[in-house]
Each structure stands twice: as C-alpha cells, then as structure tokens.
Amino acid sequence: MADRPKVAVLGASGFAGALAARLIDRHPFFALGAITARAEAGTRLDELYPHHRVARTFVEPDLDAIGRDHDVAIVGYPHGASSEAVAALHAQGLLVLDLSADFRLTDPALYREWYGDVHVAPDLFGTAVYGLPEIHRDALAGVRDAGRIVAGPGCFPTAAILSLAPLARAGLLQDVIIDAKTGVSGAGRKLQRTTHYVDVSENVHAYGVAGHRHQPEIRQELGALGMDPAVQPVFVPHLVPADQGELVSCYVRATREVTADEVADLFREAYADERFVELTTAEPGMRDVQASNVARLRTHVDPRSGHVLVFGAIDNLWKGTSSQAVQSLNVAYGRPEDEGLPV
C-alpha cells in the first residue's frame, strides 16, 4: 500500500511498547517506523521479546528525526517522563498516542495531588481525547482534524469504566466498590524484575489501599457519564500470581431498586454494536480474554441485598493498553475498528 502512515513507538522495550510495535508491524494499513529504547539501543526487539517476532532494532530516541519521518507516535514512557516527548512530537504535527497518565486527567490540581509533579506541558494539559473508543468514539474520529493528543486509559480504568458505564448513564450509581485483580505485568517490566517469585506465587495481596492513582481517573470518566459528583468509588487492586490479565468485581448500591432484566437490558443496549465487548451469563475470567482486545462482562442483581454486581475481564497489556491504542488509532484514521486486531 502506497503512502502508509508511519508509526514510531517510543519506549518500545517495555511490555506495552513492545506489544504496540508488534501490532503495528503486522497492521495492514499502518507501517512501523522507528522503535526507540535507551538502554537497549542496538538490540533487536525479537532478541528481547522473541515471542513478538518483530525483527527491528531499537534506536536512541531522536524526537526531531521522528517528527520529520513519521505521521504517528505511540509513546510508552512512564508518567512524568512522557509529557515532554508528547509535547515535542505534537508540536511537529504528529498524532500522538500517550500510554502514560500524563494527559488522562483534566484537573491539574488532581494531577498534582496524585502524581506529585508539575506538568511539563501545561498548555496541553486537559486537551487530550481519552482513548476509550466505546465511550469516546466521536471525539477520537475527529482527533486528527482537531490536532489533539490521545491519552490512553489506564488498564484498571478501562475495565472499571466499561463495567460501570451503562449504570452511570442511567444515574444508578450510589455507592461503588471496585475490587480489582491483576497479573504481575501490570507493574511494568522494571518493577517486575524486582518482584520475587516467592512473593507472588500462591499468594494474593492488596496494594494501593491508601489511594491508587487510577481512582481519580475512574471517577472523572464515570462522572462525565452521569455519576453524581458526590459519589466516591472505592477502588482496591490486588496482585495475583498470573503473568497478565485483569478482573474487576464491581459492587454497586443503586439509587433505586432495579431488576436483573433491567440491568441486563442496559448493558445490551450500550454494547450491542461493540465489536470488542462481550456480554456473558457466565462469570468471566482472565484467561477468557488473554491476548485479545476484548472486554468480557457479566451482570447480576443480588436478590437479598439488592446490590448490582458487575464482573469485567480484560488483558491489561492488550485491551488495557496497547491493542486499545491501536483500536483508537484505527478510529482516528477512519479505518475498520478491528483492523489489525485479533479478537
């Protein structure tokens, strides 16, 4: 195909960046350009991650060269390190998809509270399109014309927001508890190296109990969908002995009495035409969605307590990060949404 849009992946030695490079490398419309890494420059990606089968060599990041030679950049840096590169590439006219948290929030005070940093690109803060296509498809479709950045959602927020969006739109969220489980890849490649096998194997433990950084992101997006601003969802993640995958169990006290059929109808109406959301009558598990862009959801109304229960499973590296970025990129370019993405 002539004149295929060229996509650079910055931070391609990390879990998310490497997977993004793999998906772009196999994409029938986009062309993979530079893949960057500092410590691994000169090494091939398929040497670091043989299972991705990407025979490309990491290069040092050169933002000027990337800006000249590419149409799109996927930035896989950690929060705080990402915004400077995103701003520079955006200024050169590239469509930038940021996988960090640097552009997800819209309130700068919240960013400082949860990330403790002064944002290095304050003029761009709050201007990005939140890259969750099932919720922000129209904005993503116009992102190129508007010259906006795409802020890739966090993996936990992806699962939680998809699990709760139909209830938020219906004004049914009164009290919300989100009990989340994740595999160790959610900690990232650098931290996974310091996670001892004996601490993870045959063990489950909560973390971020005093406040996880994904909490304000979840609240922001559910609030935009109609959740009462006074509602403060409780969010507690747990580390489980799995490589990758996420399961959120959401316990909701509704604003009024609802039936199981009513809740099921809300979800069917919301996701009837969504290629990557599956509704099931069986409780979903992480393995059900492994290495796919699918979110698998199950609803239930407890007849004794009246609570609405929603269970959502995603692959944290795929739908939770990299394949969702490619899905957003497909939308931005008017391509079929599932192009280049295995179910």
Backbone torsions as a table, in degrees:
resi	resn	phi	psi	omega
1	MET	NA	127.0	-179.6
2	ALA	-73.9	147.3	173.4
3	ASP	55.1	44.7	175.3
4	ARG	-70.2	134.1	177.4
5	PRO	-58.6	132.8	-173.8
6	LYS	-97.7	129.3	-172.9
7	VAL	-116.9	122.9	172.2
8	ALA	-94.3	145.9	175.0
9	VAL	-120.3	113.5	178.6
10	LEU	-94.3	138.3	-175.3
11	GLY	74.2	37.6	-174.0
12	ALA	-77.9	-1.4	176.4
13	SER	-87.0	-10.8	175.4
14	GLY	-81.0	168.3	-177.8
15	PHE	-56.8	-50.1	-176.1
16	ALA	-68.4	-44.3	-179.4
17	GLY	-63.8	-40.4	179.5
18	ALA	-63.6	-42.1	178.6
19	LEU	-67.3	-39.5	177.1
20	ALA	-60.3	-42.3	178.0
21	ALA	-62.0	-41.4	177.8
22	ARG	-60.5	-45.8	-177.0
23	LEU	-67.1	-40.3	177.8
24	ILE	-68.8	-37.7	-179.8
25	ASP	-60.2	-31.0	-178.9
26	ARG	-98.9	-0.7	-173.8
27	HIS	-72.7	136.4	-178.0
28	PRO	-75.5	-13.9	-177.4
29	PHE	-110.6	-45.5	-178.2
30	PHE	-87.4	154.4	178.3
31	ALA	-116.5	132.8	178.9
32	LEU	-76.5	127.1	175.9
33	GLY	-103.6	-128.7	-177.3
34	ALA	-68.9	140.1	169.1
35	ILE	-118.8	125.0	-170.4
36	THR	-112.5	150.3	173.3
37	ALA	-163.8	144.1	-178.9
38	ARG	-84.3	-61.9	-175.4
39	ALA	-65.6	-31.1	-174.6
40	GLU	-98.5	9.0	179.9
41	ALA	-55.0	133.8	-176.6
42	GLY	94.8	-12.9	177.8
43	THR	-95.6	148.3	176.6
44	ARG	-85.5	147.4	-179.9
45	LEU	-62.4	-37.7	-178.7
46	ASP	-75.2	-5.7	169.0
47	GLU	-83.4	-36.7	179.5
48	LEU	-79.3	-40.4	179.7
49	TYR	-129.9	81.4	-177.1
50	PRO	-56.8	-32.9	-174.9
51	HIS	-68.9	-17.4	178.5
52	HIS	-80.8	-21.6	176.6
53	ARG	55.8	43.2	176.8
54	VAL	-109.3	108.0	-175.0
55	ALA	-89.8	60.8	178.3
56	ARG	-122.9	151.4	-178.2
57	THR	-101.5	132.8	175.7
58	PHE	-65.6	140.4	175.4
59	VAL	-124.0	159.3	173.9
60	GLU	-63.2	141.8	178.7
61	PRO	-68.4	125.5	176.1
62	ASP	-127.2	98.2	-171.9
63	LEU	-64.2	-35.7	178.9
64	ASP	-65.2	-44.1	179.5
65	ALA	-66.5	-40.2	178.0
66	ILE	-62.7	-43.4	179.5
67	GLY	-61.4	-37.0	-179.4
68	ARG	-72.4	-35.2	-166.2
69	ASP	-106.4	-0.7	-173.1
70	HIS	-130.9	160.6	176.5
71	ASP	-103.0	-28.5	-173.4
72	VAL	-137.3	146.2	171.3
73	ALA	-130.7	131.1	169.8
74	ILE	-103.9	120.1	-174.0
75	VAL	-106.6	115.0	-176.9
76	GLY	-107.4	38.5	178.4
77	TYR	-87.4	160.0	173.4
78	PRO	-67.7	164.3	177.4
79	HIS	-60.8	148.8	-178.0
80	GLY	88.3	-40.7	178.1
81	ALA	-88.2	-14.4	-171.2
82	SER	-85.4	-38.9	-166.4
83	SER	-61.9	-35.1	-179.6
84	GLU	-64.1	-45.5	178.9
85	ALA	-66.7	-42.1	179.2
86	VAL	-59.4	-47.0	-178.8
87	ALA	-62.4	-41.5	-178.5
88	ALA	-66.2	-43.1	-179.5
89	LEU	-71.3	-37.6	175.7
90	HIS	-60.7	-41.3	-179.9
91	ALA	-64.0	-23.9	178.7
92	GLN	-88.8	3.4	174.1
93	GLY	93.9	7.6	178.6
94	LEU	-80.5	149.7	165.2
95	LEU	-78.2	122.9	-175.1
96	VAL	-115.2	127.9	172.5
97	LEU	-108.7	114.1	-176.5
98	ASP	-99.2	124.7	-179.6
99	LEU	-90.1	-3.6	-179.7
100	SER	-88.6	-176.3	179.1
101	ALA	-90.1	3.6	-168.9
102	ASP	-65.3	-24.6	-177.1
103	PHE	-124.0	12.8	-177.5
104	ARG	-77.3	-40.4	-176.6
105	LEU	-82.8	154.7	179.9
106	THR	-108.7	-9.8	-178.9
107	ASP	-108.2	113.4	-177.9
108	PRO	-62.3	-30.4	177.8
109	ALA	-65.5	-38.8	177.2
110	LEU	-65.7	-39.7	178.4
111	TYR	-60.4	-45.5	179.7
112	ARG	-65.1	-38.6	-178.8
113	GLU	-63.9	-41.9	-172.1
114	TRP	-95.1	-24.7	-177.9
115	TYR	-114.3	-11.3	172.6
116	GLY	66.2	22.5	-175.5
117	ASP	-124.7	151.9	166.5
118	VAL	-86.9	124.2	-174.8
119	HIS	-66.7	131.6	-174.7
120	VAL	-82.6	-7.3	177.9
121	ALA	-128.9	63.5	-173.8
122	PRO	-61.5	-28.8	-180.0
123	ASP	-68.1	-24.0	179.9
124	LEU	-98.2	-13.0	-176.9
125	PHE	-61.8	132.2	178.0
126	GLY	83.9	1.0	-178.0
127	THR	-100.6	-9.2	-174.1
128	ALA	-74.2	155.7	170.3
129	VAL	-88.7	129.6	179.2
130	TYR	-73.2	120.2	-167.7
131	GLY	-83.2	55.0	174.2
132	LEU	-114.0	94.2	-169.2
133	PRO	-57.9	-34.7	-178.8
134	GLU	-65.0	-19.4	-178.9
135	ILE	-109.3	-35.6	-171.9
136	HIS	-121.9	36.4	-175.4
137	ARG	-60.2	-44.8	-177.1
138	ASP	-62.5	-42.7	179.1
139	ALA	-66.5	-38.7	178.3
140	LEU	-65.2	-35.5	179.9
141	ALA	-64.2	-26.2	-179.3
142	GLY	-104.9	10.3	-171.2
143	VAL	-66.3	-34.2	-179.5
144	ARG	-70.1	-45.1	179.3
145	ASP	-63.9	-33.4	-178.6
146	ALA	-84.0	-8.4	-179.8
147	GLY	64.0	41.4	-176.1
148	ARG	-108.0	160.9	176.2
149	ILE	-87.8	152.4	171.0
150	VAL	-105.3	122.5	177.4
151	ALA	-97.8	108.0	179.1
152	GLY	-65.9	129.9	-180.0
153	PRO	-64.1	158.1	169.2
154	GLY	-67.7	159.3	-177.8
155	CYS	-67.9	-45.3	177.0
156	PHE	-61.9	-46.5	177.1
157	PRO	-58.9	-37.5	177.8
158	THR	-56.1	-51.2	-178.6
159	ALA	-66.0	-42.8	-176.5
160	ALA	-69.6	-43.2	-177.5
161	ILE	-67.2	-44.1	177.2
162	LEU	-62.4	-34.3	-179.9
163	SER	-71.9	-26.0	-172.4
164	LEU	-115.0	-10.0	-175.2
165	ALA	-56.1	-46.0	-179.6
166	PRO	-61.6	-34.5	178.3
167	LEU	-72.8	-36.8	177.7
168	ALA	-63.9	-45.0	-179.9
169	ARG	-61.9	-33.3	-179.2
170	ALA	-84.6	1.4	179.6
171	GLY	68.5	31.3	-173.7
172	LEU	-100.5	-3.4	-175.9
173	LEU	-87.4	113.5	176.6
174	GLN	-108.9	-55.5	171.9
175	ASP	-127.7	136.5	-176.2
176	VAL	-135.0	128.2	170.7
177	ILE	-118.8	125.8	179.7
178	ILE	-114.1	108.2	179.5
179	ASP	-99.4	111.6	-171.0
180	ALA	-115.3	143.7	176.1
181	LYS	-123.1	138.5	-180.0
182	THR	-140.7	150.9	172.5
183	GLY	-77.7	169.2	-171.3
184	VAL	-70.5	-17.7	177.7
185	SER	-66.8	-18.4	176.6
186	GLY	-63.5	-18.9	178.7
187	ALA	-80.9	-11.8	-178.2
188	GLY	90.3	160.1	-174.1
189	ARG	-64.0	-42.0	-177.1
190	LYS	-63.9	-46.1	-178.5
191	LEU	-74.1	-29.5	179.8
192	GLN	-63.1	-31.3	178.7
193	ARG	-62.6	-26.6	-178.4
194	THR	-99.0	3.2	178.4
195	THR	-91.0	109.4	-175.8
196	HIS	-71.3	141.1	179.0
197	TYR	-55.7	-40.8	-176.4
198	VAL	-68.4	-20.7	177.8
199	ASP	-81.4	-24.0	-173.9
200	VAL	-101.6	-41.3	-175.5
201	SER	-62.6	133.7	178.6
202	GLU	52.9	39.7	-177.1
203	ASN	-147.3	150.3	172.7
204	VAL	-138.9	132.6	175.7
205	HIS	-146.7	149.5	177.1
206	ALA	-79.2	154.7	173.7
207	TYR	-149.0	166.5	-179.1
208	GLY	62.9	28.0	-174.4
209	VAL	-66.2	-33.8	-179.5
210	ALA	-73.9	-8.8	178.9
211	GLY	144.9	110.9	179.8
212	HIS	-94.5	144.2	-174.5
213	ARG	-65.0	-16.6	177.2
214	HIS	-79.6	-12.4	-176.9
215	GLN	-61.3	-49.6	179.9
216	PRO	-66.0	-28.8	177.3
217	GLU	-65.5	-44.4	177.6
218	ILE	-62.0	-45.4	-178.3
219	ARG	-65.0	-41.0	179.5
220	GLN	-58.7	-48.5	-175.1
221	GLU	-72.8	-39.5	177.0
222	LEU	-67.2	-35.2	176.5
223	GLY	-63.4	-39.7	178.5
224	ALA	-66.1	-23.3	179.3
225	LEU	-88.2	-9.1	176.2
226	GLY	128.0	-0.7	177.3
227	MET	-66.6	138.9	178.9
228	ASP	-57.4	132.0	-179.1
229	PRO	-58.9	-21.2	-179.6
230	ALA	-76.1	-15.9	-177.8
231	VAL	-77.0	130.5	177.9
232	GLN	-118.0	95.2	179.4
233	PRO	-60.6	138.1	173.2
234	VAL	-89.3	127.4	-178.1
235	PHE	-129.1	121.4	178.9
236	VAL	-132.7	116.0	176.6
237	PRO	-88.4	156.0	177.1
238	HIS	-133.2	139.6	175.9
239	LEU	-91.2	129.0	-178.9
240	VAL	-122.1	158.1	-176.3
241	PRO	-78.3	71.9	176.2
242	ALA	-140.6	152.0	179.8
243	ASP	-67.5	-50.7	-177.6
244	GLN	-151.9	161.3	-178.1
245	GLY	122.7	156.1	178.7
246	GLU	-143.6	145.4	172.9
247	LEU	-134.6	125.5	173.3
248	VAL	-110.6	133.4	174.4
249	SER	-112.5	112.6	-174.1
250	CYS	-106.1	126.3	-179.5
251	TYR	-113.6	116.1	-170.1
252	VAL	-120.1	126.7	165.2
253	ARG	-93.0	116.4	-173.5
254	ALA	-80.6	161.1	-179.8
255	THR	-73.6	-13.4	176.3
256	ARG	-155.4	169.9	179.2
257	GLU	-69.3	133.8	178.8
258	VAL	-131.7	159.1	176.8
259	THR	-105.3	162.3	178.1
260	ALA	-61.1	-39.0	180.0
261	ASP	-66.2	-39.6	179.5
262	GLU	-62.7	-44.9	179.6
263	VAL	-64.7	-44.4	179.2
264	ALA	-60.0	-38.9	178.6
265	ASP	-65.0	-38.7	177.7
266	LEU	-59.8	-43.3	-178.9
267	PHE	-72.1	-38.4	177.2
268	ARG	-63.3	-41.8	179.1
269	GLU	-65.1	-40.5	-177.4
270	ALA	-68.8	-36.7	-168.8
271	TYR	-118.7	13.8	-176.4
272	ALA	-57.6	-35.5	-175.4
273	ASP	-105.9	13.1	-176.6
274	GLU	-90.9	118.5	-177.0
275	ARG	-63.7	-31.8	-170.8
276	PHE	-111.3	17.2	174.2
277	VAL	-121.2	121.6	179.0
278	GLU	-110.5	130.9	174.2
279	LEU	-101.9	133.0	-174.6
280	THR	-134.5	154.8	175.1
281	THR	-95.7	-0.2	175.4
282	ALA	-107.6	147.6	-179.7
283	GLU	-63.9	125.9	-176.8
284	PRO	-76.3	153.2	175.4
285	GLY	-126.9	165.3	-179.1
286	MET	-59.3	-39.2	-176.0
287	ARG	-66.8	-24.1	-179.5
288	ASP	-62.3	-25.4	-173.3
289	VAL	-122.0	12.5	-175.0
290	GLN	-59.1	135.1	178.6
291	ALA	55.2	42.1	177.2
292	SER	-141.8	166.7	177.4
293	ASN	-96.0	19.8	-173.3
294	VAL	-93.6	139.5	165.5
295	ALA	-106.9	127.6	-176.3
296	ARG	-113.5	121.6	-171.5
297	LEU	-121.7	148.3	176.2
298	ARG	-140.5	133.0	178.5
299	THR	-113.9	154.2	178.8
300	HIS	-156.9	143.4	172.6
301	VAL	-114.3	120.6	-179.4
302	ASP	-75.0	116.5	-174.9
303	PRO	-68.5	-20.2	-177.9
304	ARG	-85.3	-48.4	-178.2
305	SER	-91.6	-20.7	-176.1
306	GLY	82.6	-0.9	179.9
307	HIS	-68.3	145.0	170.6
308	VAL	-92.6	128.3	178.6
309	LEU	-111.3	132.3	176.3
310	VAL	-130.8	129.2	178.5
311	PHE	-115.0	131.2	-179.0
312	GLY	-133.5	130.3	179.1
313	ALA	-119.8	135.0	172.9
314	ILE	-140.5	166.2	166.9
315	ASP	-91.2	119.6	-173.0
316	ASN	-63.2	-30.5	179.7
317	LEU	-83.7	-22.4	-177.5
318	TRP	-96.8	-92.1	-179.7
319	LYS	-60.5	-27.6	179.7
320	GLY	-77.9	-13.0	-178.0
321	THR	-151.0	-82.9	-162.2
322	SER	-77.2	-46.7	-179.6
323	SER	-69.5	-29.9	175.4
324	GLN	-66.2	-35.2	175.3
325	ALA	-63.0	-40.7	177.6
326	VAL	-68.0	-38.8	174.6
327	GLN	-58.1	-45.0	177.8
328	SER	-63.3	-38.9	178.5
329	LEU	-64.6	-40.0	175.1
330	ASN	-58.5	-45.2	179.5
331	VAL	-62.5	-44.3	-177.4
332	ALA	-61.3	-31.7	-179.3
333	TYR	-98.4	6.7	178.3
334	GLY	68.7	25.5	178.7
335	ARG	-88.6	164.1	171.0
336	PRO	-55.9	134.5	-169.4
337	GLU	-64.6	-26.7	-178.2
338	ASP	-97.3	9.0	-177.6
339	GLU	-63.0	126.6	178.6
340	GLY	76.2	8.4	-176.9
341	LEU	-120.9	116.7	173.9
342	PRO	-70.8	143.0	174.5
343	VAL	-72.6	NA	NA
